[in-house]
């Protein structure tokens, strides 16, 4: 199997005459099965995997319907089978629930309010940090975080949005500023993502089962807060030695999380995640909306079909001196096909992504399916309407 993202340790060992070590090295390292090489005649060639032994930064591009979310699910399945790693999937569209079939869990994410830095809270709530309400919120969170640190972990667990509102009410500030700050904090509480007793972020990656953070229907600001807390929490957990496994954060619709509250934490993983062992893979149908650092810092790029000029231009930033020709001219056209640029081996390949073992929830509904269902109902016998009436009565609960 050809392994993307892996330096050829086996070849180096073989060059030194250690053939046994070369074989053991290539066979025993954690690897994710991604797909197969795509031959010129469209047939499948040799299998292709992705290295899971070391941390990586990657991007998955593709216009809607070409397989980017599907590919992210394939990676999550592979991580579930590999040893020493754990996948955390950010699911803004609710399409990764099928990972339960791979032993995964789908959770409604909750994070502690103190997981968001005080300086980020005004932006999170849509307030100007230099304004009266923004300054009141900033000071309230800063004081709560400071006091929680003095009290230790138990104190940190006790900080809730209600506690922040209490501090705002007692702040030395004009009444209108305190009132506006309290109203914005009340809105944050209604998002349902802040919980003083939320488990540590490290608990999301304590075993090999994928954890899907279900953010479907969650307001954009609330989803950004979750991604900020999770990305930074995984990084800190590895730094502090609280997470034994190497976590992979897989972010679908990643363009929605750059440029806002979550941006600093994602950039930290891109630029510094390798040292503590945290991987980040960003999938998006709008590569042009990602910052340049997302492409320049990625050692693995998987690109499905793209047509928008701005998106193709972002792909062009991945051109390297070792690549011959224009990458944009080599983009695949079929669904499930991808051009992969591997910086570790300084190569580019066209491949077909393997089929998922778990259900994929990202397919588009079809009107023809509705027509078929309507036709089936029309063909069903009407039955005895009188006989169905008691069942309807029995189904009613107590009043």
N, C-alpha and C positions, 0 to 999 in steps of 0.2 A: 504493500500500500504506500502510495506517495503521501507524505504528511506535510501539510501546509504549516508554516510558522515554526518549523523545527529545524534548527541547525543540525547538520548531518554528523551527529556524534558517532554514529556507527561507522561512517566512512572514515572519520579521523582515526577511530580505534583500529579499523582494518588496515589503514595505511601504516600503522605502527606494528603490524603483524599480529594483532590480538583479535583474530577472527571470532573466537568464542564470545568475547566481550562485545564485539560489534553486533552479533546476532542478538545477544541478550538485551543490549541497549535499545535496539529498534523494536523489539517485541514486547518489552515489559512496560514501556512508558505509557501513561494515560493518553488516549487518543479518541477523538470524536469522529465517527464516520459521517462524512458530509455528502458524498455522492460518487460520481465516476467521471473520468475524462470523457469529453464529447468528441467523437471522431468526426472527420470531415464528412462522412456519409450519414451522420446523425446517429450512429450506433454508440452504445456505451462501451467505454474502454476500461482501463484499470481503475480500481477503487481509489478514492481520495479521502484523506482524513484531515483533521485539524489537531494540532498539538494542544494538549491540555496539561502538560507537565509544567510549563512556565506560564506566567501571566502575559496577557496580550491586550492590545487595544485594537479594535476593529470597527469597521463600518459596513453596513449592508444597505445598498441603494437599489431603487427600482420604482418605476411608476406603479400606480395602483393596479393591482391584479396580476402582477408579474412574479410574485412569490417572495417578497422580502420578509413578511411576517411568517410565512411558511418556513423559510430558511432559519429564522430566529428560533422557531419551534424545533427544528431539526437539531440545532445546537443545544437547546435545552434538554432534549431527549438524550443526546450523547453525553452531556454532563451528568445526567442521572445515572448513567451506566459506568462512568469513570470513577476512579478512586482518588481521594484526596481533594476533591473539588466540590463546589456546591453552586447551583444556579439560583439567582433571584431575578425574576422577570417582571418588568414594569409593563402592565397591560392596560393602556388607556382605552382600548376599544372592546374589551371583554372577549377576546378571541383565543385565549390560551387555556381555557378551562379543561380542554382535553388532556392536559398534562397530568391530570389526576390519574389517568390510566398508566402513567409511568411512575406511580407512587408519589406524585406531587400533591401539593396542597394549595388551594386558592383561598386567600385571606382578604378580608376587608381591612386594609392597613390602618394602624393607629400609631402615632409617634408622640413623644413627650414634647410639650411646648418648649422646654429648654433645649431641645435638639436643634432648634432654629436660633441662630445667633441674634442677639438683641439688635444689632445694626441692620439685620435683614427684615425685621418685623414691620417697620413702616412700609417698605416696598411690598411685602406680602399682603398688607391690608390696603394697598393703594393710597397710602398717605405720603406726603412730602416729609422727609425726616427733619427738615428745617422748620416745619410748621409747628404750631402749638400742639395739635393732637398727635402728630408723628413723634415729636419730642417726648410727650408724656408716655406714649407706648414704649418707646426706646428705653427710657429710664426705668419704667416698671419692669420690663423683661430683664434689663441689666441687673437691677437690684435683686430680683427673684433668683436669677442665676447665681449671683454672688452669695446670697444667703444660703442657697441650696448647697453650694460648694463648701461653705463653712460647716453646714449641718451634716455633710457626707451624703452617701448614696440614699439613705432613707429620706433626707430632706429633699433631694432631687426628685424622688418619686412623688412627693406631695405637691409639687408645683402644677397647678391646673390653670386653665383659662379663667376660671372663676377667681382664683387667687390673683391673677393679673388684673382683673377688673377691680378687685378690692384695693389693690395698690393704686390703681388709677383714681379711684374715688377719694383716696386719702392724699393724693399728690398735691404739691404746692404749685398750683397752676390755675388759670382762670376757669370758671365754671363751664364755659362753652367748649374749651379745649378738653376738659375732663369728660364732658358729656359726649363729644364726638369720638374720643378715644374709646370710651366704654361701648358705644354703639358698634364700632368696628370690631372690637373684641367679641361682642355678642354675635356678630356675623361669623367670625372665625369659629366660635363654639358650635354654630349650626352646621358647619361643614362635616362634623363627625369624625375628623381625622386626628384630633388632639385628645390624648388621654394621659393623665398624670401617672397612671399605673401601667402604661404600655410596656411590654417586655423590651429588654435591650435589643438593639438592632442586630447584634451578633447572633441572636437566637434564630434569625432567618436563615442562617447558613451553618447550623450546627451539625447537620447530617447531609447525606448526599441527595436527599429528595428535593426536587425543584420547588421553590416557593413563588407563587404567582401573586403579585400585588394587584388586586382587582380595582382599577381606578375608573371603570366605566361609569359614567354619570356623575363623577366627582367634579366639582368646579375646578377650573384651571388653576386657580391660586392654591387650592387645597392639594391638588395633585403635585404641583411644583414643590410645595412644602414637604410632601412625603418623599419625593425623589431627592430633595436636598438632604433630608435627615438620613435616608437610607444610604445614599452614596457616601456621605461623610462618615456615617456610623460604621460602615464596613471598613473604610480606610482606617479609622481610629481603632477599631477592634483588632485589626491586624497589627497595628503599631503597638498597641498595649498588650498583645498576646492573649486576647480574649476569644480569638477565633482560630481554631486549629486548621481548618480547611482553607483552601484558596478560593475565595468567592468570585463568581462571575456575575456582573450586573448586566443584564440584557434589557435594553430600553427600546421599546417600540415607539414609533412616532416621535423620535428623539428631537426633531426640530422644535417641538412644542416646549421643550424644557431648557433650551439654550436661550440666552439673552434675558433671563428672568432670575427668580429667586434660586432656582436649582443650578444655574450656570456655574458658579464658583466651585461647587462640589464636583460636578462632572469634569470641569477642566482640571481639577486636582487629580482625578483618576487618570485622565489622559496623559498628564505630564509627569505625575509622580507615583502613579499606582503600581508601577512595576516593582519598585523597591520593597513595599510590604507584601506584594503578591495579590493585588486586586485587579481583575480584568474588567474591561468595559467594552461592550459591543453595542453600537447605536444603529438602529434601523430607521430609515426614513424614505418617504416618497418624494421628499423635497431636499435633495442634497445641497441646493443653492442656499437654503436657509440655515445650514449648519455653519459654524465658524470655521475658518481655515485650519485652525489647530486640530479640529476633529479628523481632518484628512491627513495633515502633515505628521501627526503623532501616531497614526494607525499603522501597525505593521501588517495588517491583514485587511484587504478591501474586497468585498464581494459585491459585484454590480450586476443586477438584472437589467432589463431594458429601460433605457432613458431616451426621451425625445426633446424635452424642453432645453433650450439653448443655455439657460443659466445653470441648469443641473449638469449638463454635459461639461460646461466650463469648470464647475467645481471638481468634476472627475479628472479633468486635465491637470489639476494641481498635483495629482498623484503620479504624474509622469516622472520617471526616474531615468538616470543616464543608462541604466542597464537594460531598459526596455526599448525594443526596436519598433519604430512606427508610432502611429497615433492611437492611443487607447480608445478614444471615442469611436474610431472607425472599426474597432473590434468588438463592439458591444453586441451581445446576442439578441435575437429577435423572438425566440420561443419562450413560452411560459415555463418556468422551472429551470431555464438555462441561465448560467452566470459566468461572467468574466471575473476571475480571481487574481488579484495582484498580491504576491507573497514577498514581503520585504526581507524575510529571513533568508530565503533561498534566492532572492533577486530574480524571480521568474513571474510570468503571467500565464494563466491557463484558462481554457474554456471547459466548463463541466456541466453536468446535469445533476441537480440536487436530488438526493434519494427521496423515496416516498416516506412520509411520516408513519410511525407506528401508532400514534395517538391521533384522535380526531382533531381536525383543524377547523377552528371557528371563524376563519377569515373569508370564507367564500361569499360571493354576492348572491342574494336571493334572486330568483327568476320568476317572472310573471307566468311562464309556462308551467311551473310547478303548481302555482295557484290554480290555473285552469284545469290541470289534471285532477287536483283535489276536488274542485267544484264538480267536475264531470263524474267523479266517483260517488259524490254525495247524491247527485241527481239519479244515478243508477240504483241506489240503495232502495229497498222496499220501504214504504212509509210506516208499516207496522200498525199496531193497534194503539191509537192515541189514548184511548180510555185506559188501557193497561199501564201506560207509562205515567199516568197521573199520580198514583199512590207513591211511586218511587220518588217523584219530585217532592212530594210532601214530606216523606221520610228523611230526605236529605237536609231539610231545614234543621238548624240547630235550636237549642232551647232559647226561648225569648226572655 
